[in-house]
Amino acid sequence: MKVAVLQSNYLPWRGYFDLIHDVDLFVFYDDVQYTVNDWRNRNCVKTANGIVWLTIPVGNQNDRRICDVTIRDHGWQRKHWMTIEQSYKRAPYFHQFEPLFRDFYQKRWTSLSELNQLLIRTIAHDVLGIQTSFADSREHTLSGSKGERLLGLLEKLGAHEYVSGPAARDYIDLAAFERAGIQVQWKDYSGYPEYPQLHGPFAPNVSIVDLLMCCGERAPHYVWGYRE
């Protein structure tokens, strides 16, 4: 079984969904430390005024897990939806996805992890048609250092192959994975093709929202289909 393990992000870019598509099982790894100024609670969209960050206000505490991050201020929801609506109302597929995102921003969210995971699952399964299964690392009792904890999780899951982003090279003990019979594959996020965008020159690393609004049913081609 091929597995990926990653923290949940807010409205991730297409590379995140490409990783999900690569594996049989994608595990949300939200029982690890929350990091500020990261992708957990923010992402960016393309607007007529340039790249704009959409940030969920959750405070600046580092001493908590992602799954423990609560959302108390709810004014951001209307602001985020208004930014998306104003930026993409002229996009070819805005009306196709308007109900999905409007409903999402009308719901009252209290957990960052719950918000991220539900939105990612919905986009992956219902919009992009990805068949990958999802799980949560909190379903297992884990211990040890950073690399040991991850390896222990993969062993509990029965993984034979682990697909990882390149940042994990700093702490993954490849020899330990090899002894456990788990092959490590490093995800390459380069080479994604450009697609038709609004608002000037192409911006490659914006939220998946941009790709969906601009390309609709063609979105999977620009995530993984171009390789096939």
For each residue, the residues with C-beta under 8 A, 3 or more apart:
1: 24 25 157 158 159 160 161
2: 22 23 24 25 159 160 161 162 163
3: 23 24 25 26 27 154 157 159 161 162 163
4: 19 20 22 23 25 26 27 162 163 164 187
5: 26 27 29 137 150 153 154 162 164
6: 9 16 19 26 27 28 29 165
7: 28 29 30 32 39 40 66
8: 28 30 40 66 112 113 116 117 120
9: 6 12 16 39 40 43 116 120
10: 39 40 41 42 43 54 56 112 115 116 119
11: 43 54 119 207 208 209
12: 9 15 16 17 39 43 120 207 208
13: 16 43 205 206 207 208
14: 17 18 192 208 211 219 222 223
15: 12 18 19 187 189 192
16: 6 9 12 13 19 20 120 208
17: 12 14 20 21 123 124 128 130 208 223
18: 14 15 21 22 187 189 192 223 224
19: 4 6 15 16 22 23 26 163 165 187
20: 4 16 17 23 26 120 124 130 132
21: 17 18 124 128 130 132 223 224
22: 2 4 18 19 163 187 224
23: 2 3 4 19 20 26 132 163
24: 1 2 3 132 133
25: 1 2 3 4 132 133 134 135 157 159
26: 3 4 5 6 19 20 23 124 132 133 134 135
27: 3 4 5 6 134 135 136 137 153 157
28: 6 7 8 113 117 120 134 135 136 137
29: 5 6 7 32 137 150 153
30: 7 8 65 66 67 113 116 117 136 137 138
31: 65 66 67 137 138 142
32: 7 29 65 66
33: 62 63 64 65 66
34: 40 61 62 64 65 66 68 69
35: 38 40 62
36: 60 61 62
37: 42
38: 35 41 42
39: 7 9 10 12 42 43
40: 7 8 9 10 34 35 66 69 112 116
41: 10 38 55 56 57 58 69 112
42: 10 37 38 39 53 54 55 56
43: 9 10 11 12 13 39 53 54 206 207
44: 51 52 53 54 205 206 207
45: 51 52 54 83 84 87 88 206 207 209 210
46: 50 51 52 87 197 198 199 203 206 210
47: 50 51 52 83 86 87 199
48: 87 198 199
49: 52
50: 46 47 199 200
51: 44 45 46 47 203 206
52: 44 45 46 47 49 83 87
53: 42 43 44
54: 10 11 42 43 44 45 80 83 84 207
55: 41 42 76
56: 10 41 42 71 76 80 112 115
57: 41 71 73 76
58: 41 69 70 71 112
59:
60: 36
61: 34 36 64
62: 33 34 35 36
63: 33
64: 33 34 61 68 69
65: 30 31 32 33 34 68 69
66: 7 8 30 31 32 33 34 40 69 112 113
67: 30 31 111 113 138
68: 34 64 65
69: 34 40 41 58 64 65 66 111 112 113
70: 58 110 111 112
71: 56 57 58 74 109 110 111 112 115
72: 110
73: 57 76
74: 71 77 108 109
75: 78 79
76: 55 56 57 73 79 80
77: 74 80 81 105 106 109
78: 75 81 82 105
79: 75 76 82 83
80: 54 56 76 77 83 84 105
81: 77 78 84 85 101 102 105
82: 78 79 85 86
83: 45 47 52 54 79 80 86 87
84: 45 54 80 81 87 88 101 209
85: 81 82 88 89 98
86: 47 82 83 89
87: 45 46 47 48 52 83 84 198 199
88: 45 84 85 91 94 198 209 210 213 214
89: 85 86 94
90: 94 198
91: 88 94 198 213 214
92: 213 214 215 216
93: 96 97 212 213 214 215 216
94: 88 89 90 91 97 98 213
95: 98
96: 93 216
97: 93 94 100 101 127 209 212 213
98: 85 94 95 101 102
99: 102 103
100: 97 103 104 122 127
101: 81 84 97 98 104 105 209
102: 81 98 99 105 106
103: 99 100 106 107
104: 100 101 107 119
105: 77 78 80 81 101 102
106: 77 102 103
107: 103 104
108: 74
109: 71 74 77 112 114 115
110: 70 71 72 114
111: 67 69 70 71 114 115
112: 8 10 40 41 56 58 66 69 70 71 109 115 116
113: 8 28 30 66 67 69 116 117
114: 109 110 111 117 118
115: 10 56 71 109 111 112 118 119
116: 8 9 10 30 40 112 113 119 120
117: 8 28 30 113 114 120 121 134 136
118: 114 115 121 122
119: 10 11 104 115 116 122 123
120: 8 9 12 16 20 28 116 117 123 124
121: 117 118 124 125 134
122: 100 118 119 125 126 127
123: 17 119 120 126 127 128 208 212
124: 17 20 21 26 120 121 127 128 130 132 134
125: 121 122 128 129 130 131
126: 122 123
127: 97 100 122 123 124 212 219
128: 17 21 123 124 125 219 220 223
129: 125 220
130: 17 20 21 124 125
131: 125
132: 20 21 23 24 25 26 124
133: 24 25 26
134: 25 26 27 28 117 121 124
135: 25 26 27 28 139 157
136: 27 28 30 117 139
137: 5 27 28 29 30 31 140 142 153
138: 30 31 67
139: 135 136
140: 137 153 156 157
141:
142: 31 137 149 152 153
143: 148 149 152
144: 147 148 149 151 152
145: 148 149
146: 149 150 171
147: 144 150 151 171 172 173 176
148: 143 144 145 151 152 176
149: 142 143 144 145 146 152 153
150: 5 29 146 147 153 154 172
151: 144 147 148 154 155 173 176 177 180 182
152: 142 143 144 148 149 155 156
153: 5 27 29 137 140 142 149 150 156 157
154: 3 5 150 151 157 159 162 177 180 182
155: 151 152 158 159 180 182
156: 140 152 153
157: 1 3 25 27 135 140 153 154
158: 1 155
159: 1 2 3 25 154 155 162 182
160: 1 2 181 182 183
161: 1 2 3 182 183 184 185
162: 2 3 4 5 154 159 177 182 183 184 185
163: 2 3 4 19 22 23 185 187
164: 4 5 168 172 184 185 186 187
165: 6 19 168 186 187 189
166: 169 186 187 188 189
167: 170
168: 164 165 171 172
169: 166 172 186
170: 167
171: 146 147 168
172: 147 150 164 168 169 177 184
173: 147 151 176 177
174: 177 178 184
175: 178 179
176: 147 148 151 173 179 180
177: 151 154 162 172 173 174 180 182 183 184
178: 174 175 181 182 183
179: 175 176
180: 151 154 155 176 177
181: 160 178
182: 151 154 155 159 160 161 162 177 178
183: 160 161 162 177 178
184: 161 162 164 172 174 177
185: 161 162 163 164
186: 164 165 166 169
187: 4 15 18 19 22 163 164 165 166
188: 166 191
189: 15 18 165 166 192
190:
191: 188
192: 14 15 18 189 204 222 223 226
193: 222 226
194: 197 202 204
195: 202 211 214 215 218 222
196: 214 215
197: 46 194 200 202 203 210 214
198: 46 48 87 88 90 91 214
199: 46 47 48 50 87
200: 50 197
201:
202: 194 195 197
203: 46 51 197 206 210
204: 192 194
205: 13 44
206: 13 43 44 45 46 51 203 209 210
207: 11 12 13 43 44 45 54 210
208: 11 12 13 14 16 17 123 211 212 219
209: 11 45 84 88 97 101 206 212 213
210: 45 46 88 197 203 206 207 213 214
211: 14 195 208 214 215 219 222 223
212: 93 97 123 127 208 209 215 216 219
213: 88 91 92 93 94 97 209 210
214: 88 91 92 93 195 196 197 198 210 211
215: 92 93 195 196 211 212 218 219 221 222
216: 92 93 96 212 219
217: 220
218: 195 215 221 222
219: 14 127 128 208 211 212 215 216 222 223
220: 128 129 217 223 224 225
221: 215 218 225 226
222: 14 192 193 195 211 215 218 219 225 226
223: 14 17 18 21 128 192 211 219 220
224: 18 21 22 220 227 228
225: 220 221 222 228
226: 192 193 221 222
227: 224
228: 224 225
